[in-house]
Amino acid sequence: MNYISLDDYKKAWVFRHKDIPVSDIDAANIKPMTSERAAVLWTTMVSREHDHPDFFDKTDWCAQEQNFSQEINWEDAWESEEPQFPDAILNHLDWQANTTVYFCMARDNIIETTFDVFKRNWQNFMFLSDGSLLIGKKRSTMVQFLESGIAKLGEKPSA
């Protein structure tokens, strides 16, 4: 089994927030990975050495400044009256709605969904924005969401 139910996910409260509800259909497509599956994906796509973004160093591609082209403020959009996913991020990623995405918080904590579901519920995901990486399956563009309200737009280097 690669996933745990959203009901059993330790941080499921972010998807049950009364002010930013998630539809039942979207909730069914927000799939927290088991810690074993998350560890495999993290090691393959994020870091072989470090378990959490707080510990990234120059050996990790996601800590190397040359892999990031721009920083934008996501928090302004999050707090606005009509909170739309920031256009700068949409334009940078240039992903299709059905792109499989991984919201990577730590070696043992990754959520899989589609880009469309992520965009509709991005405010909920931002409660988990502690250096979290949004990576698309078979995509080089990515974004790192910082707790400070900044999003770093970047590219994964080719393997």
N, C-alpha and C positions, 0 to 999 in steps of 0.2 A: 504494500500500500504506500503510495507516494504523498497522500494528503491526509490532513485531519479535518474534521468538520469545523465549520466556523463557530459552532456552538462550543466546541472544546478548545478553541484557540484562546490562549491566555490574555490576548489583547483585543478580544472581540468587541469590547465596549466601544471602540472607536467607530465601529460599523452600526452601533445601536444608539448613537447620539440622537437625542430627541430633536435637536435643532437642525440636523442635517441627516435625515433618514435615508437609508439605502433600500431600494426596492427589493422584494423577495427574489425577483429574477436576477438582479445584479448580485445579491448576497450568495445565491447558488453558484455564481461564477467567480467568487472571491475564494481562492483555494490556498489556505495556509499549508505549507509543505511539512511533512514529518521532519524531525531534526536530522534524520539520516539522509533523506533526499536533499534537504537544504544544504547539508555539508558537502555533498557531491557537487551540487551546482555552484556553491560558493567557491570551492577549491578550483573548479574548472573555469569559472567566469570572473571571479573577483580577486581572491588572494589565497595562495597556498600557505602563507605564513601567519596571517593575522585574522583573528576571529570577529573583529568589530571595527568599524570605521575610525573609532578613537585611536586605534593602534596602528593604522596604516603608516608606512614609512616609504622612503625612496625606492625600496625594492618592489613596491606595489604600483602597478600602472595607475591606479585610481588616486594616488598621492602625488603623481608627477604633474606639475603645472603645465608642461607642454601638451598634455592630453586634454586641456580645457581651453576653450576659446573665448568664453564670455561668462559673466556673472549677472544674474538678474534678481530682482526682489520678487519672490512669490507671495510673500505675506500681504502685500498691498492688495493683490487680487483676492486672496483668501478672506480678507476682512471687508471687502467692498459689498455694497448693497446687492449687486448682481455678480456673484463670484464665478467668473468664467476662468477656465484653465488658461494660464498666460499664453498669449499668442507667440511670444518669443520662444517658448519651449516647444509649442506645436510646430512652428516653422523649423526649428533646429532638428527635432526628431524626424519629422516628415514620415511618420508611420501610418499604415493603414489601420482602420478600426479593428480588424480582426487579428492584428499582430499580437502574438503571445508576449506578455511582459512579465518581468520578475521584479518585485519590489524587495530589494535585498537590504535587510537591517542588520543581520549578524549571521555568522556561520550556521547557527541553528534556527534562524528566523527569517524565512523568505515566503512571500505570498506570490502566487501565480494568478494571473487573470488576463483579460484582453485589454488592449489599449483603450477601446471604447468604454469598457466598464471602469477602467482607471480614470479616464477623463471625467466621466459623470460623477465619480465619487472621490475625486482628488482631495477634496477638503478633509474627508475622513482619513485618508492616508497621511495627510500632513501632520496629524497628531503623532505620527511615528517618524517624523523627519529629523532624526538624530544622525545625520551623515548618510542617510539611506540612499541607495543607488537604484535608479529605474533603468533597467536594461531590457532591451528587446531581443527576443530569440532571433538569431541569425542577423542581427543589426549591429552596426558599429557605433551609431550615435547613442548617447546616453546622457543622463542628468543625475547630479547628486544634490539632494535636498538637505540643507543645513538647518539646524534648530534656530539659527539666527534670522531665518526668513530669506536667506539667499539660496538660489539654485545655481549650480555650476554646470554649464553646458559643455559637453565634451565628446570625445571619441575614444573607444577602446582601440588600442593598437592591434594590428593584425597579428595573429599567432605565428 
